[in-house]
Amino acid sequence: MTNIPPSKARKIWKDRNAKPGGIEDIFSDGEVVLHPRKSKVVQDSDNDDSDNDDPDSDSNGLSVTRSSKSIKPKKGFTPEPFSWTESDIPSTCPEIDCKDDVVANPSPLLLTLFRNRAEVIHREGIEADAVYFLNLKICVELKIALTIERRQRRAKKHGLVNVDFQLLANRVWDLKHVIDPLMSSPAARANTFIWTNLLDEFKAHEYSAARLNKGKDVPRDIVAAARPG
């Protein structure tokens, strides 16, 4: 056994009742052992595992105190950046109670609404209140766009896509003598054939001029008898 200073060693007596008589008894043939090392307890709230396989332990299994500055924070999940194109527009209205199809060529306003909706869903989820309000706005704008689209199809069907408005104005001016009595007073309209024929149609179909002005439920016979200028 290597030389050990007396301050670092203690004597184990086989007979516990025996007491050392002097310094010669201390350096007798009795068994000398080292004082046990006291380990330093380090509180670690993040790791309750006391296994010696910990990379932060030394060769004797004792914890090594680390500086808080050397501890790197765990990397959190980084969400994907928001991206959107017109191909992401749904084929039908996003409002749950509406089944209208999305128009083929959405207006700039509709494109903006669809993009804002996709961005809110990416950031807050599809259940966000902002998504609900955007769905309502999209639904309203879609109904307007669909109405315009139907009118354009109807105009195209009747060959009215390219209208010569100057020619139309000239035609109206040429019919001034017919239009003026209709627009002036009831007395002037009384002897006009177009007006008297219309009144007869009102009686036959139990219809009225007020309903005709609104353009609702116009009888087919009245539409057929109309004489556009």
C-alpha positions as CSV (number, residue, x, y, z in Angstrom):
1,M,0.0,0.0,0.0
2,T,1.3,3.4,-0.9
3,N,2.2,6.0,1.8
4,I,-0.8,7.8,3.0
5,P,-0.6,10.8,5.3
6,P,-2.1,10.2,8.8
7,S,-4.6,13.0,8.3
8,K,-6.0,11.1,5.2
9,A,-6.2,7.7,6.9
10,R,-8.0,6.1,9.8
11,K,-7.4,2.9,11.7
12,I,-9.9,0.1,11.8
13,W,-9.6,-1.8,15.0
14,K,-10.6,-5.4,15.1
15,D,-11.3,-5.0,18.8
16,R,-13.6,-2.1,19.2
17,N,-12.9,-2.0,23.0
18,A,-9.2,-1.5,22.5
19,K,-7.8,2.0,22.5
20,P,-4.6,3.2,20.9
21,G,-1.9,3.6,23.5
22,G,0.3,5.9,21.6
23,I,1.7,6.8,18.2
24,E,3.3,3.4,17.8
25,D,-0.2,1.8,18.0
26,I,-1.4,4.0,15.2
27,F,1.3,2.7,12.8
28,S,0.9,-0.9,13.8
29,D,-0.2,-3.7,11.5
30,G,-3.8,-2.8,11.7
31,E,-5.8,-2.2,8.5
32,V,-5.7,1.3,7.2
33,V,-8.4,2.6,4.9
34,L,-9.1,5.9,3.1
35,H,-11.8,8.3,4.2
36,P,-14.8,8.0,1.9
37,R,-15.2,10.9,-0.5
38,K,-18.3,13.0,-0.1
39,S,-20.1,13.6,-3.3
40,K,-21.6,17.0,-4.1
41,V,-25.3,16.9,-4.7
42,V,-26.4,19.1,-7.6
43,Q,-30.1,19.8,-8.0
44,D,-31.2,19.3,-11.5
45,S,-34.9,19.9,-12.1
46,D,-34.8,18.8,-15.7
47,N,-33.2,15.4,-15.1
48,D,-34.1,13.1,-12.3
49,D,-32.0,10.2,-13.7
50,S,-29.1,9.3,-11.4
51,D,-27.4,6.7,-13.7
52,N,-23.7,7.0,-14.2
53,D,-24.2,6.9,-18.0
54,D,-25.0,10.6,-17.9
55,P,-22.5,12.4,-20.1
56,D,-22.4,15.2,-17.5
57,S,-21.0,12.8,-14.8
58,D,-17.3,12.2,-14.1
59,S,-15.6,8.8,-14.1
60,N,-16.7,8.2,-10.4
61,G,-20.4,8.8,-11.2
62,L,-20.3,12.3,-9.5
63,S,-22.4,15.1,-10.9
64,V,-20.5,17.9,-12.5
65,T,-21.9,21.4,-12.0
66,R,-22.5,23.1,-15.3
67,S,-22.9,26.8,-16.0
68,S,-26.4,27.9,-17.0
69,K,-24.9,29.7,-19.9
70,S,-23.6,26.5,-21.4
71,I,-27.0,24.9,-21.5
72,K,-28.5,25.2,-25.0
73,P,-32.3,25.6,-25.2
74,K,-34.2,22.9,-27.0
75,K,-35.0,23.8,-30.6
76,G,-38.8,24.3,-30.9
77,F,-40.8,23.3,-34.0
78,T,-40.5,25.9,-36.8
79,P,-43.8,26.2,-38.7
80,E,-43.6,26.2,-42.5
81,P,-43.9,29.7,-44.1
82,F,-47.2,30.7,-45.5
83,S,-47.6,30.3,-49.3
84,W,-50.7,30.6,-51.5
85,T,-51.6,30.6,-55.2
86,E,-54.8,30.9,-57.1
87,S,-54.8,27.1,-57.5
88,D,-55.6,26.8,-53.8
89,I,-59.0,28.4,-54.2
90,P,-61.7,25.8,-53.5
91,S,-64.2,24.8,-56.2
92,T,-67.3,25.7,-54.1
93,C,-68.2,28.4,-51.7
94,P,-66.6,27.9,-48.3
95,E,-69.7,28.9,-46.4
96,I,-71.2,25.8,-44.9
97,D,-74.8,26.6,-46.0
98,C,-73.9,27.5,-49.6
99,K,-73.2,25.2,-52.5
100,D,-72.5,27.8,-55.2
101,D,-69.6,27.1,-57.5
102,V,-66.7,29.5,-57.5
103,V,-66.6,31.6,-60.7
104,A,-63.9,30.7,-63.3
105,N,-62.3,34.2,-63.2
106,P,-62.6,35.6,-59.7
107,S,-62.4,39.4,-59.2
108,P,-59.4,40.9,-57.5
109,L,-61.6,41.4,-54.4
110,L,-62.5,37.6,-54.3
111,L,-58.8,36.7,-54.8
112,T,-57.9,38.9,-51.8
113,L,-60.6,37.3,-49.6
114,F,-59.6,33.8,-50.5
115,R,-55.9,34.6,-49.8
116,N,-56.7,36.2,-46.5
117,R,-58.8,33.2,-45.5
118,A,-56.0,30.8,-46.3
119,E,-53.5,32.9,-44.3
120,V,-55.8,33.0,-41.2
121,I,-56.3,29.2,-41.4
122,H,-52.5,28.8,-41.6
123,R,-51.9,31.0,-38.6
124,E,-55.0,30.3,-36.3
125,G,-56.7,27.2,-37.7
126,I,-59.9,26.7,-39.6
127,E,-62.1,27.2,-36.4
128,A,-61.0,30.8,-35.9
129,D,-63.7,33.5,-35.8
130,A,-62.0,35.4,-38.6
131,V,-62.4,32.4,-40.9
132,Y,-66.2,32.5,-40.3
133,F,-66.5,36.2,-41.2
134,L,-64.3,35.7,-44.3
135,N,-66.6,32.8,-45.4
136,L,-69.6,35.1,-45.2
137,K,-67.9,37.9,-47.2
138,I,-66.8,35.4,-49.9
139,C,-70.3,34.0,-50.1
140,V,-71.8,37.5,-50.7
141,E,-69.2,38.4,-53.3
142,L,-69.6,35.0,-55.1
143,K,-73.4,35.6,-55.5
144,I,-72.7,38.9,-57.1
145,A,-70.1,37.4,-59.4
146,L,-72.3,34.5,-60.4
147,T,-75.2,36.9,-61.3
148,I,-72.8,38.9,-63.5
149,E,-71.5,35.7,-65.1
150,R,-75.1,34.5,-65.9
151,R,-75.9,37.8,-67.5
152,Q,-72.8,37.7,-69.6
153,R,-73.7,34.2,-70.8
154,R,-77.2,35.3,-71.6
155,A,-75.9,38.3,-73.5
156,K,-73.5,36.1,-75.4
157,K,-76.2,33.7,-76.3
158,H,-78.3,36.5,-77.9
159,G,-75.3,38.1,-79.6
160,L,-75.2,41.1,-77.3
161,V,-71.7,40.8,-76.2
162,N,-70.3,43.6,-78.5
163,V,-72.9,46.3,-78.4
164,D,-72.5,49.4,-80.6
165,F,-73.8,52.0,-78.1
166,Q,-73.6,54.8,-80.6
167,L,-75.8,52.9,-83.0
168,L,-78.2,52.2,-80.1
169,A,-78.4,55.9,-79.2
170,N,-79.2,56.8,-82.8
171,R,-82.0,54.2,-82.8
172,V,-83.6,55.6,-79.7
173,W,-83.4,59.1,-81.1
174,D,-85.1,58.0,-84.3
175,L,-88.0,56.7,-82.1
176,K,-88.4,59.9,-80.2
177,H,-91.9,60.6,-81.6
178,V,-93.1,57.2,-80.2
179,I,-91.3,57.4,-76.9
180,D,-92.2,61.0,-75.9
181,P,-96.0,60.4,-75.5
182,L,-95.2,57.3,-73.4
183,M,-93.0,59.3,-71.1
184,S,-95.0,62.6,-70.9
185,S,-98.5,61.9,-69.3
186,P,-101.3,59.4,-69.0
187,A,-103.4,61.4,-71.5
188,A,-100.7,61.3,-74.1
189,R,-100.3,57.5,-73.6
190,A,-104.1,56.9,-73.9
191,N,-104.1,56.8,-77.7
192,T,-100.8,54.9,-78.1
193,F,-101.2,51.3,-79.4
194,I,-98.2,50.0,-77.4
195,W,-99.7,51.4,-74.2
196,T,-103.3,50.3,-74.8
197,N,-102.1,46.8,-75.7
198,L,-100.1,46.6,-72.5
199,L,-103.1,47.6,-70.4
200,D,-105.1,44.8,-72.0
201,E,-102.4,42.3,-71.1
202,F,-102.5,43.5,-67.5
203,K,-106.2,42.8,-67.3
204,A,-105.9,39.4,-69.0
205,H,-103.1,38.2,-66.7
206,E,-104.2,40.1,-63.6
207,Y,-100.9,41.9,-63.6
208,S,-99.9,45.5,-62.8
209,A,-97.4,48.2,-63.9
210,A,-95.9,48.3,-60.4
211,R,-95.0,44.6,-60.7
212,L,-93.7,45.1,-64.2
213,N,-91.4,47.9,-63.0
214,K,-89.9,45.5,-60.5
215,G,-89.4,42.9,-63.3
216,K,-90.7,40.0,-61.2
217,D,-92.8,37.2,-62.6
218,V,-93.5,38.9,-65.9
219,P,-96.0,36.7,-67.9
220,R,-94.6,35.3,-71.1
221,D,-97.3,36.8,-73.2
222,I,-96.4,40.3,-72.1
223,V,-92.7,39.6,-72.8
224,A,-93.6,38.2,-76.3
225,A,-95.8,41.2,-77.1
226,A,-93.1,43.8,-76.1
227,R,-91.7,45.8,-79.0
228,P,-88.1,46.8,-78.2
229,G,-86.8,49.7,-80.2
